[in-house]
Amino acid sequence: MPTQSIKRRFKQELSWFFIGAVLVFVASAGLDLAERFHEFVMRYEQWELDEIIPVAIYGLVAATVIMVGRWREALKAVQREQQLNHKLQQALDEISQLKGILPICSFCKRIRDDDGHWQQLETYIRDHSAADFSHGICEDCLAKHYPDEPK
């Protein structure tokens, strides 16, 4: 998920949170909920309801801290993923890969390119990949073409 999408979702959730907070405030003020809650707590003092309020506030603060921490971790993970994707794309851009069937001469081993021209095998591969060539002579060819040379 792109970073912009996560940021947009966070802003939407934050907006909904504030809208909800305003609605709760308006309803509380209009219905005198705090006073009614106080009367209820006083009426049922044996239930220890007034001690629950600090626990609830602590729970809300702790949940908020945890959610913000997870959100930051998610953003970092997305950024790491984007960096890795960027590096991977760079690596893929650097690779020039040979694909498909290559028409090659059975005798001279030259390859026909897309324009119909015949190129040396080494030239074609060098032009279409990151490979380069160094020439040498194998033992069989040395013996066949240079029989007088020591092995």
TAPE-V770587 format. One record per backbone hydrogen bond with DSSP energy under -1.0 kcal/mol. CO is the residue of the C=O (numbers start at 1). NH is the residue of the N-H. E is the energy in kcal/mol with one decimal. If there is no record, write none. Layout:
co=CO nh=NH e=E
co=CO nh=NH e=E
//
This chain:
co=2 nh=6 e=-1.8
co=3 nh=7 e=-2.7
co=4 nh=8 e=-2.6
co=5 nh=9 e=-2.5
co=6 nh=10 e=-2.6
co=7 nh=11 e=-2.5
co=8 nh=12 e=-2.3
co=9 nh=13 e=-2.8
co=10 nh=14 e=-2.6
co=11 nh=15 e=-2.4
co=12 nh=16 e=-2.6
co=13 nh=17 e=-2.3
co=14 nh=18 e=-2.3
co=15 nh=19 e=-2.6
co=16 nh=20 e=-2.7
co=17 nh=21 e=-2.5
co=18 nh=22 e=-2.5
co=19 nh=23 e=-2.4
co=20 nh=24 e=-2.7
co=21 nh=25 e=-2.4
co=22 nh=26 e=-2.8
co=23 nh=27 e=-2.6
co=24 nh=28 e=-2.9
co=25 nh=29 e=-2.8
co=26 nh=30 e=-2.6
co=27 nh=31 e=-2.2
co=28 nh=33 e=-1.8
co=32 nh=36 e=-2.2
co=33 nh=37 e=-2.9
co=34 nh=38 e=-2.4
co=35 nh=39 e=-2.4
co=36 nh=40 e=-2.3
co=37 nh=41 e=-2.7
co=38 nh=42 e=-2.5
co=39 nh=43 e=-2.3
co=40 nh=44 e=-1.9
co=44 nh=47 e=-1.9
co=45 nh=48 e=-1.8
co=52 nh=56 e=-2.7
co=53 nh=57 e=-2.6
co=54 nh=58 e=-2.7
co=55 nh=59 e=-2.6
co=56 nh=60 e=-2.3
co=57 nh=61 e=-2.5
co=58 nh=62 e=-3.0
co=59 nh=63 e=-2.6
co=60 nh=64 e=-2.2
co=61 nh=65 e=-2.5
co=62 nh=66 e=-2.5
co=63 nh=67 e=-2.7
co=64 nh=68 e=-2.5
co=65 nh=69 e=-2.3
co=66 nh=70 e=-2.6
co=67 nh=71 e=-2.4
co=68 nh=72 e=-2.4
co=69 nh=73 e=-2.3
co=70 nh=74 e=-2.6
co=71 nh=75 e=-2.3
co=72 nh=76 e=-2.3
co=73 nh=77 e=-2.5
co=74 nh=78 e=-2.4
co=75 nh=79 e=-2.4
co=76 nh=80 e=-2.7
co=77 nh=81 e=-2.5
co=78 nh=82 e=-2.6
co=79 nh=83 e=-2.4
co=80 nh=84 e=-2.6
co=81 nh=85 e=-2.7
co=82 nh=86 e=-2.4
co=83 nh=87 e=-2.6
co=84 nh=88 e=-2.7
co=85 nh=89 e=-2.6
co=86 nh=90 e=-2.4
co=87 nh=91 e=-2.5
co=88 nh=92 e=-2.6
co=89 nh=93 e=-2.4
co=90 nh=94 e=-1.6
co=91 nh=95 e=-1.1
co=103 nh=112 e=-2.4
co=110 nh=105 e=-3.0
co=111 nh=119 e=-3.1
co=113 nh=116 e=-1.6
co=117 nh=113 e=-3.0
co=119 nh=111 e=-2.9
co=120 nh=124 e=-2.5
co=121 nh=125 e=-2.4
co=122 nh=126 e=-2.4
co=123 nh=127 e=-2.4
co=124 nh=128 e=-1.5
co=138 nh=142 e=-2.4
co=139 nh=143 e=-2.3
co=140 nh=144 e=-2.0
co=141 nh=145 e=-3.1
co=142 nh=146 e=-2.1
co=146 nh=149 e=-1.5
//
